[in-house]
Amino acid sequence: MFISILINSLVSGGMFAILAVGFSLVFGVAKILNMAHTAFYMVTVFLIFITMKILGLALPIAAILSIIVTALLGIVCYKLCFDRVKVHQTAVMIISVAIAILFQEIFLIIFTGHFRRVPPFIPGFVTIAGVPVLNQHFFTAGASLVTLIGLWLLLSKTRLGKAIRAVEQDIEIANLFGINVSRISMLVMGISVGLAGIAGLVIAPVVVLHPLMWTGPLVIVLAAVVLGGMGSIKGSIIAAYILGFAETLVVFLVPGGSFLRGAVSLAIMVVVLLVRPEGLLGVAFEEERL
Amino acid sequence: MTLDIVWLFRWFQESVMAVPGRVVALIFILFLFLLPLITTDPSALRIITLTSIFALYAASWDVLSGFTGQVSFGHGLFFGVSAYTSAMLNKYFLLPVWVTIPIGSFGGILVGLIAGIPALRLRGFYLGLVTLAFPIILAGIIFVFPDVTGGEVGIYGLTRLSGSPTLNYYIIVLIMICSLLIMYKLTDAGSKFLRTGLIFRAIKEDEITARASGIDTMKYKLVAFGASGFFAGIAGGLYAHYMRVAGPSTLELFFSFSPILWTIFGSMATIYGPVAGTFILFPFMEIIRFSRFGEETRYIFFAFILILFLIFMPEGLTVWVRDKIEIKCQRCKLINIMTRKYCRACRAPLHMEEENYLIKEKGGTN
């Protein structure tokens, strides 16, 4: 019981962490509240389904192809829609909701509402302390950790990462220092959507595929980002794992808990915010005054 | 008596007919009242009735988020709580409609005040994301107790508003227009009787300055939440009794986003914006639904239209149109029709900036 709770919360926490990091990155740098973030994750999961089951490609090719296509899709959306109206934040948000609806409906027409599955990347299971644990779950939990470490290296050790952090802290000063802000914003959109794609890749064999599968994670990702402190990447990772753990605990221990999985994470978020309005690791932000 | 009529006529001519936006509003209200005389097709009436309910719902979002700046992503909470309250009172206590809807709306106020408590400490998108949580938490609770709440199906078989569809239509349209007028006055920054409009705007623009000027911002934020909850509650109660069912769909994510989509499409921080947005988008969706491939493709059309309009009119449709047909006199702040050269009251030239610009251009070439 304990082992399965642990491994399940690592699986869902890892997925939420990757999604939340991408979401808070693009919000911090490009100031886009991207409600379509988890819709891109849904797109990748379906692309993997198409490339693996319909086209019959091998796993690595299928994975790379789907993630690149998703990231390009994100950049195209940024160039065509977000970039033109980025002064009006509410318009950007509504456009992102519209994009999410667009993807959902297109996939609903192509795949109808049937539930589908992707075969596990690594079949078989291991028995730990009498509890069978799927190898796929190990793969998902491990791959999400590797992705997060990779992202941390990118942000802290490379020149691009430095530029991204500079833009996140102050757009005007970064611009003054010769950083091409609009190019960085575009790249961050690509990285963020690519991260959503990686989340989709690692989770694809574990979940049931459905065009409406993006709304559930969206709520938890929003909760994790706010809980961790908006703009704080470390905070959103920690918060995502906390929420993943809480969700798994509720599903396993409370009767009828699967109805409450979203509710519990959100209740945790509300309680934490009432005590600490700036989130777990967020800085108490001063009001920006014009 | 005759003088009164003359005065009324002059008033009408000077402050309604001279302003294009008010003429449009007048035509719109007349159209709503005359519609049942033109067509008695029940499906057309049904679409416009539902649109009216949703227009009220969207306008209530605008009071809270557009004017006061307290972003709410979970507006379905107020709608849903009121719908469920009315439904339960009607189903289990057999109360008549004219009791359940007011009590439901007061439920809306109560929930608005509860949801407003985090608003005292949070702002911007943080607040939006916290309000997003409430309807989803409530939906979770509703699914856990299916005996009382009806679970996925909801509470159905409620009393009708009235016997005939036409009467239903008139009741709902009247309530909508009255509520919209109250909301318009409540949020009108130039109002001589109410200070709320000005205060709401002050809170949105700069809360610290508002507080420094002696405004109890906490109180007025709660007023905004309560008012918004009340009007969303009226919409919720009407919806429950019109559809004769109160279900968990009112607490879904998309149901909370719909008023935001309609309002931003129509323009934020104007009461007519959400009304226009709803009256364009909702009937449009229903019409597409009846076409050949409409049932599957209608949300694709919806998304495309939303994206296209917002790319070209990021401030919304009505503000874009308003700036094309109206101009404000720079001296006396009176609204004039675009075609006028001089203000209708003070005779100041209206299109001054452009003329100056032209002179400068000419000066440059010399």
Interface residues (C-beta under 8 A of the other chain):
Chain A: L33 C81 R84 V85 V87 H88 T90 A91 I94 I95 V97 A98 I99 I101 L102 Q104 E105 I106 L108 I109 T215 L218 V219 L222 A223 V225 V226 M230 G256 F259 L260 R261 G262 A263 V264 L266 A267 M269 V270 L273 L274 P277 E287 R289
Chain B: I117 P118 R121 L122 R123 F125 Y126 L129 V130 L132 A133 F134 I136 I137 A139 G140 I141 F143 V144 D206 E207 I208 L253 F254 F257 I260 L261 I264 F265 M268 E296 T297 Y299 I300 F302 A303 F304 L306 I307 L310 I311 P314 E315
